[in-house]
Amino acid sequence: MGWFQTHEVEPGLFLTVEPHVDPMFRANLYTLLGRDADLQLDFGVGVTPLRPALPPTGKPVIAVASHGHVDHVGGFHEFASRWGPEPEAHVFADMAEPGTLQGVFRGWPDALTAQPEPGFRLDQWRLAPAPLTHSLREGDRIELGDRQFTVLILPGHSPGCLALLDERDGLFLTGDAIYDDELVDDIPGASVAEYRQTMARLMEIDFRIGHGGHGPAFTPARLRQIALAYLAETDGASSVR
């Protein structure tokens, strides 16, 4: 088994994961093939180069980080065109703590179940800075030629969590704004109050299929279940971690 595993989840959309990374930090990385440009959303933990493992495209690649946490930005520096949420621009610039949580990853028990290369030491590994070449705001558009994505800024898990919605096709790439797994709101930069607002907003969005930063794909009905459960669980909870 290689470090990365990739498969096509629907025509032109590929999912890459790192099976040797603990599930807490095993993010979903998406490659979307477009007519004029391709989109790469999120980049794993970065303990070994990502780009050689991705589907070859031969076209310009727009690399988009959904937010600044370690499991989504490790290979971000490998791309020349780096787009990400404006509220977290400072995180990408230096990859410092606490924005990336890379120290939490280094200290996580059994963070890696295999060595990415002989002699690798996680305690000596650090994220490479990847300053944004383009900052994204709410309502911005990402053009691939034959399809367009609208940027949604959906804070809660982090200050600038973004999602990408193809309003014509209904494909919704949600990053860590919402996903079908245990949601995390007890880390530096998280806000329960903002997460609750995001959940209410998400339930109003029309889409065909959602693909999150972790867990399996989900339908609109399943998104609503996840959002309602979070709202119930956090009713009256402390607002900022």
C-alpha positions, 0 to 999 in steps of 0.5 A: 500500500502506498502512502496515498490512495486515490479513487474516482468518486464521480466523473472528474472528481477524485478523492485522495486519503492517507491510510497511514494517518490516524483517523483524527487527521486523515482528511479527504483531499479532492481533485476536480478536473475542469476544461481549462483548469483543475481544482485541488482542494486540501493537501493532507499532513505533508509528511511526504510529497502529495503532488506526484500521487494526484491524478495527472492533469496537464492543465493549470491547477488552482490549489485551494485550502479549506482552512489552515489546520495541519491535516489540510495544508501539508502539501499546499506549498507544492503548488504555485497558485495557492488560494485560501480563506482571507480570515486565515491568510496569516496562518498559511504565511508562516504555518505557526501555532496555534493556527495549524495545530501541527504540534497537536499532530506531532504529539498525537499517540500513533499519529502515523501507523507507518513511516513515510520514508526510512528514518523519518521522525515526526518530532522533527517534522514541520509544515512548510509555509505556503503564503496565499497567492489569492485570498478568498472571500464570501461570494468569490467565484472559482472558474474552471472553464466548464464549471464554476464554484461559489466560495462560502465562508462558514466559520465555527471549526476555524475562523475562515472555514470555506466550502465550494458550491457548484450551483449548477451541478449541485456538487458541494465540497464542504471542507470541515464546515460540515462532514459526516463524522464527529465535528470538532469545536473544542480547539483553538480558533473554534467558536460554538456560536459561529458553528451554530450560525453556520449549521443554520445556514447550511440547512438552507443551501440547495445541493445534490451531493456533499463531500466533506473534509472527513467521512463519507459523502452525504445527501441534503437530508443527512446534512440536515440531520448532522446540523440539527444534532449539533444544534441540539447538542450545543444548545446553551454551550460555551461560545468560544474555545 
